[in-house]
Amino acid sequence: MDNDIIKTVLVYIGIIILVIIAFKFILPMLLSLMGFIIILLMKILMWVAIIYVLYLLVKYLYENFNKNNG
């Protein structure tokens, strides 16, 4: 009977240690990785939007230039 109690206590201590490791190391690492990915996606979206606006500007200028000189 004492062996079962010791095993149960060791399992609970192991679970507590895993929870502490998860909250101290794994969770902050995952959150910082998610933040890095979100920042990277925002930068990519910003550059895509800038390129699209520049494309629309060049298209507008090209159409006006052809209409005025054509």
C-alpha positions in Angstrom: 0.0 0.0 0.0 2.8 2.4 0.7 4.2 1.8 -2.8 0.9 3.0 -4.3 0.9 6.2 -2.2 4.5 6.9 -3.2 3.7 6.3 -6.9 0.7 8.6 -6.7 2.7 11.4 -4.9 5.5 11.1 -7.5 3.0 11.3 -10.4 1.4 14.4 -8.9 4.9 16.0 -8.3 5.7 15.2 -11.9 2.5 16.8 -13.1 3.3 19.9 -11.1 6.8 20.1 -12.5 5.4 19.7 -16.1 2.9 22.5 -15.5 5.6 24.8 -14.1 7.9 24.0 -17.1 5.0 24.6 -19.5 4.1 28.0 -18.0 7.7 29.2 -17.5 9.3 28.1 -20.7 7.1 26.6 -23.3 4.2 29.0 -23.2 6.3 32.2 -23.4 8.3 30.7 -26.2 5.1 29.9 -28.2 3.7 33.4 -27.5 6.9 35.1 -28.7 6.9 32.9 -31.8 3.3 33.8 -32.5 4.1 37.5 -32.1 7.0 37.2 -34.5 4.8 35.4 -37.1 2.1 38.1 -36.7 4.6 40.9 -37.2 6.1 39.2 -40.2 2.6 38.8 -41.7 1.8 42.4 -41.1 4.9 43.5 -42.8 4.2 41.3 -45.8 0.6 42.6 -46.0 1.9 46.2 -45.8 4.3 45.7 -48.7 1.6 43.9 -50.7 -0.7 46.8 -50.2 2.0 49.4 -51.2 2.8 47.4 -54.3 -0.9 47.2 -55.2 -1.5 50.9 -54.7 1.6 51.7 -56.9 0.3 49.3 -59.6 -3.1 51.2 -59.5 -1.2 54.5 -59.8 0.9 53.5 -62.7 -2.2 52.0 -64.5 -4.1 55.2 -64.0 -1.2 57.3 -65.2 -0.7 55.0 -68.2 -4.4 55.2 -69.2 -4.5 59.0 -68.9 -1.3 59.3 -70.9 -2.7 57.1 -73.7 -6.1 58.9 -73.7 -4.5 62.4 -73.9 -1.9 61.4 -76.5 -3.9 58.9 -78.5 
